[in-house]
Amino acid sequence: MPEMPEVETVRRSLIAQVKGRKITHVEIRYPDLITGDVDQFVEFVTGATISDIGRRAKFLLIHLNNGYTIISHLRMEGKYRISADPSAIDKHSHAIFTLDNGQKMIYNDVRKFGRMQLWNTDDLSDNKSLKKLGPEPLSAEFTFQNLKPRIMRHHKDIKTVLLDQSVMSGLGNIYVDEVLWKVKLHPETPSNHLSDEDIQKIIEASNQEMDKGIAAGGSSIRTYVDATGHKGTMQNNLKVYGKEGTPCPRCGTEIKKIKVGGRGTHFCPKCQVVK
């Protein structure tokens, strides 16, 4: 699933290509992609101009000049492509937005897990999906004061808690593994066993990993590409994710992979000890 660095990279690559463009036609080929009334979605989006593109955690926010915003979640395999080439549209193209310059903004999703929802821009803070999100790295709200009570009220393992988007948002399986390795915390450590220093280190490591991930254009471990078709390079800098059976970069111990909360989890059994 694209995480915060990947979605931010998609946002930047989209904004360079479609900001200021008028949407002249909308075709929804997979109605379940749209949360809400499909006909109303098409009616309200057609004729509107893309005024800006924002992001909240893993959600893209495509702002229109008519007071509405398309909230887009890529989920596992969703991706955007801008092209005037008819061959760019295939059986996995589920939403096609024709622009006033002849280009098309094509939403592709092999697994059909992604969703779009039209929402009043002034009321985005009331949207159920956005409202429940916790603070995200690199934001003013991502502070020790905000994060400590959100983490410490849980007795579950820290891996599961950090994946909970209501605790802190934007990180998924890849970057949580990387953050926990960086701060030397075993993924099965109960969250309420963390010290203040542990939490502060998680905050700092999360900011650092998001910074690095965005600078690298995200991690292209499977099929991820940005809206220009380019892969990211963050996968070349990962320390533990996907590295099972290889030496820990810090101590040389073999990286292990286990299931934590049903998710594949990578860690160093020597550097990361349960507290």
C-alpha positions as CSV (number, residue, x, y, z in Angstrom):
1,M,0.0,0.0,0.0
2,P,1.3,3.5,-0.8
3,E,2.3,5.2,2.4
4,M,2.8,8.9,3.1
5,P,6.0,9.3,1.0
6,E,4.4,7.6,-2.0
7,V,1.2,9.6,-1.8
8,E,3.1,12.8,-1.3
9,T,5.1,12.0,-4.4
10,V,2.0,11.2,-6.4
11,R,0.5,14.6,-5.2
12,R,3.6,16.5,-6.4
13,S,3.7,14.7,-9.8
14,L,-0.1,15.3,-10.3
15,I,0.0,18.9,-9.4
16,A,2.7,19.7,-11.9
17,Q,0.5,18.2,-14.7
18,V,-3.1,19.0,-13.8
19,K,-3.4,22.0,-11.6
20,G,-5.4,24.7,-13.3
21,R,-6.9,22.3,-15.8
22,K,-10.6,22.0,-16.4
23,I,-12.3,18.6,-16.3
24,T,-14.5,18.4,-19.4
25,H,-15.7,14.8,-19.1
26,V,-15.8,12.1,-16.4
27,E,-16.2,8.4,-17.0
28,I,-16.5,6.0,-14.1
29,R,-16.1,2.4,-15.3
30,Y,-16.2,0.8,-11.8
31,P,-19.1,2.3,-9.8
32,D,-17.9,0.8,-6.5
33,L,-14.8,3.1,-6.8
34,I,-17.1,6.0,-5.7
35,T,-18.3,6.3,-2.2
36,G,-21.7,7.9,-2.5
37,D,-23.9,8.7,-5.6
38,V,-21.9,8.1,-8.8
39,D,-24.2,10.2,-11.0
40,Q,-23.9,13.1,-8.6
41,F,-20.1,12.7,-8.5
42,V,-19.9,12.9,-12.3
43,E,-22.3,15.8,-12.4
44,F,-20.4,17.9,-9.9
45,V,-16.9,17.1,-11.1
46,T,-17.6,17.7,-14.8
47,G,-16.9,21.3,-15.8
48,A,-14.9,22.0,-12.6
49,T,-11.3,23.1,-12.6
50,I,-8.6,21.5,-10.5
51,S,-7.5,24.4,-8.3
52,D,-5.0,22.5,-6.1
53,I,-4.1,19.1,-4.8
54,G,-3.5,18.5,-1.1
55,R,-2.8,15.4,1.0
56,R,-3.8,14.2,4.5
57,A,-1.8,11.1,5.6
58,K,-2.5,8.6,2.8
59,F,-5.4,10.5,1.3
60,L,-5.1,12.7,-1.8
61,L,-7.3,15.8,-1.8
62,I,-8.1,17.0,-5.3
63,H,-9.6,20.4,-4.7
64,L,-12.0,21.8,-7.3
65,N,-12.9,25.4,-8.0
66,N,-16.6,24.7,-7.3
67,G,-16.2,24.2,-3.6
68,Y,-15.8,20.4,-3.7
69,T,-12.9,18.1,-3.1
70,I,-12.3,14.6,-4.4
71,I,-11.0,12.5,-1.5
72,S,-8.9,9.7,-3.1
73,H,-7.4,6.8,-1.3
74,L,-5.1,4.6,-3.4
75,R,-5.3,1.6,-1.0
76,M,-3.1,-1.3,-2.3
77,E,-2.5,-0.8,-6.0
78,G,-4.2,2.5,-7.0
79,K,-2.3,4.9,-9.3
80,Y,-2.8,7.9,-11.5
81,R,-1.4,8.5,-14.9
82,I,-1.7,11.5,-17.2
83,S,-1.8,10.8,-20.9
84,A,-3.5,11.6,-24.2
85,D,-2.5,8.2,-25.6
86,P,-5.6,6.0,-25.9
87,S,-3.4,2.9,-25.2
88,A,-2.9,4.2,-21.7
89,I,-6.4,3.2,-20.9
90,D,-6.9,-0.5,-20.2
91,K,-9.2,-2.9,-18.3
92,H,-7.9,-1.7,-15.0
93,S,-8.7,2.0,-15.7
94,H,-11.7,2.6,-13.5
95,A,-12.0,6.5,-13.6
96,I,-11.1,8.7,-16.6
97,F,-11.1,12.5,-16.2
98,T,-10.7,14.2,-19.6
99,L,-8.9,17.6,-19.3
100,D,-9.3,20.7,-21.4
101,N,-5.8,20.3,-22.9
102,G,-6.7,16.9,-24.4
103,Q,-4.9,14.9,-21.7
104,K,-6.7,12.4,-19.5
105,M,-6.2,11.9,-15.8
106,I,-6.5,8.1,-15.5
107,Y,-7.1,6.2,-12.3
108,N,-5.8,2.6,-12.5
109,D,-6.3,0.0,-9.9
110,V,-5.7,-3.7,-10.5
111,R,-7.2,-4.9,-7.2
112,K,-10.1,-2.4,-7.1
113,F,-9.5,-1.5,-3.5
114,G,-9.1,2.3,-3.9
115,R,-12.0,4.7,-3.3
116,M,-13.0,8.2,-4.2
117,Q,-15.5,10.4,-2.5
118,L,-16.7,13.9,-3.3
119,W,-16.9,16.2,-0.2
120,N,-17.6,19.9,0.4
121,T,-14.1,21.5,0.8
122,D,-15.1,23.7,3.7
123,D,-16.3,20.7,5.6
124,L,-13.4,18.3,5.1
125,S,-12.7,18.2,8.8
126,D,-16.1,16.6,9.2
127,N,-15.4,13.7,6.8
128,K,-15.5,10.4,8.7
129,S,-12.3,9.0,7.1
130,L,-10.3,12.2,7.6
131,K,-11.7,13.0,11.0
132,K,-10.4,9.9,12.7
133,L,-6.8,10.4,11.5
134,G,-4.1,10.9,14.1
135,P,-1.2,13.4,13.7
136,E,1.1,12.8,10.8
137,P,4.9,13.1,10.7
138,L,6.4,16.5,9.6
139,S,3.2,18.3,10.8
140,A,2.9,20.8,13.6
141,E,0.6,18.4,15.5
142,F,3.2,15.6,15.5
143,T,4.5,16.3,19.0
144,F,5.3,14.4,22.1
145,Q,2.4,15.9,23.9
146,N,0.0,14.6,21.2
147,L,1.6,11.3,20.7
148,K,2.3,10.1,24.2
149,P,-1.3,9.6,25.4
150,R,-2.3,8.1,22.0
151,I,0.4,5.4,22.3
152,M,0.4,4.8,26.1
153,R,-3.3,4.1,26.4
154,H,-2.8,0.9,24.4
155,H,-1.6,-2.5,25.7
156,K,-1.2,-3.9,22.3
157,D,2.1,-4.4,20.6
158,I,3.8,-1.2,19.3
159,K,3.8,-2.4,15.7
160,T,0.0,-2.7,15.6
161,V,-0.4,0.6,17.4
162,L,1.8,2.5,15.0
163,L,-0.1,1.1,12.1
164,D,-3.4,2.4,13.6
165,Q,-4.1,5.5,11.6
166,S,-6.1,7.0,14.5
167,V,-2.9,7.0,16.7
168,M,-0.6,8.5,14.1
169,S,-1.2,8.6,10.4
170,G,0.8,8.1,7.2
171,L,3.0,5.2,8.1
172,G,2.2,1.6,6.9
173,N,4.0,-1.7,7.1
174,I,7.2,-0.6,5.4
175,Y,8.0,2.5,7.3
176,V,6.8,1.2,10.7
177,D,9.3,-1.6,10.4
178,E,12.0,0.9,9.5
179,V,11.2,3.2,12.4
180,L,11.1,0.4,15.0
181,W,14.5,-0.8,13.8
182,K,15.9,2.7,13.9
183,V,14.8,3.2,17.6
184,K,15.8,-0.4,18.6
185,L,12.3,-1.4,19.7
186,H,11.0,-5.0,19.2
187,P,7.7,-4.8,17.2
188,E,6.0,-7.0,19.9
189,T,6.8,-4.6,22.8
190,P,3.6,-3.6,24.6
191,S,2.9,0.1,23.8
192,N,2.4,1.0,27.4
193,H,5.9,-0.3,28.3
194,L,7.5,2.5,26.3
195,S,9.4,5.3,28.1
196,D,9.2,9.0,27.3
197,E,12.5,8.6,25.5
198,D,11.2,5.8,23.4
199,I,8.2,7.9,22.2
200,Q,10.4,10.9,21.5
201,K,12.7,8.6,19.4
202,I,9.7,7.3,17.5
203,I,8.7,10.8,16.6
204,E,12.1,11.8,15.5
205,A,12.6,8.6,13.5
206,S,9.2,8.9,11.8
207,N,10.0,12.4,10.7
208,Q,13.4,11.3,9.4
209,E,12.0,8.3,7.5
210,M,9.2,10.4,5.9
211,D,11.7,13.0,4.9
212,K,14.0,10.4,3.3
213,G,11.1,8.6,1.7
214,I,9.7,11.8,0.1
215,A,13.2,12.8,-1.1
216,A,13.6,9.4,-2.7
217,G,10.2,9.5,-4.4
218,G,8.8,6.7,-2.3
219,S,9.5,3.0,-2.2
220,S,8.8,1.0,-5.4
221,I,8.8,-2.5,-3.9
222,R,6.0,-3.9,-6.0
223,T,4.1,-1.8,-8.5
224,Y,4.2,1.7,-7.2
225,V,5.0,4.5,-9.6
226,D,4.1,8.2,-9.5
227,A,1.8,10.0,-11.9
228,T,4.6,10.4,-14.4
229,G,5.3,6.6,-14.4
230,H,8.6,6.9,-12.4
231,K,9.6,4.5,-9.7
232,G,10.9,5.7,-6.3
233,T,14.3,4.7,-4.9
234,M,13.6,4.5,-1.2
235,Q,13.6,0.7,-1.4
236,N,17.4,0.9,-1.9
237,N,17.7,2.5,1.5
238,L,15.6,0.2,3.6
239,K,17.4,-1.4,6.5
240,V,15.0,-4.3,7.5
241,Y,11.8,-4.4,5.5
242,G,12.0,-7.2,3.0
243,K,15.6,-8.0,4.2
244,E,14.8,-11.3,6.1
245,G,17.8,-13.6,6.0
246,T,20.3,-10.8,5.4
247,P,22.7,-9.3,8.1
248,C,21.4,-6.4,10.2
249,P,23.3,-3.3,9.0
250,R,23.9,-2.3,12.6
251,C,25.1,-5.6,14.3
252,G,25.3,-8.3,11.6
253,T,22.6,-10.5,13.1
254,E,20.3,-12.2,10.6
255,I,17.1,-10.2,10.0
256,K,14.0,-12.2,10.9
257,K,10.4,-12.0,9.6
258,I,7.4,-12.8,11.8
259,K,3.7,-12.1,11.9
260,V,2.6,-9.3,14.2
261,G,-1.1,-8.5,14.2
262,G,-1.4,-10.5,11.0
263,R,1.2,-8.3,9.2
264,G,4.6,-9.5,7.9
265,T,7.1,-7.8,10.2
266,H,10.9,-7.5,9.8
267,F,13.3,-6.9,12.7
268,C,16.7,-7.7,14.2
269,P,16.4,-10.1,17.1
270,K,19.6,-8.7,18.7
271,C,19.1,-5.0,18.3
272,Q,15.4,-5.0,19.0
273,V,14.5,-6.7,22.3
274,V,11.0,-6.8,23.8
275,K,10.7,-4.4,26.7
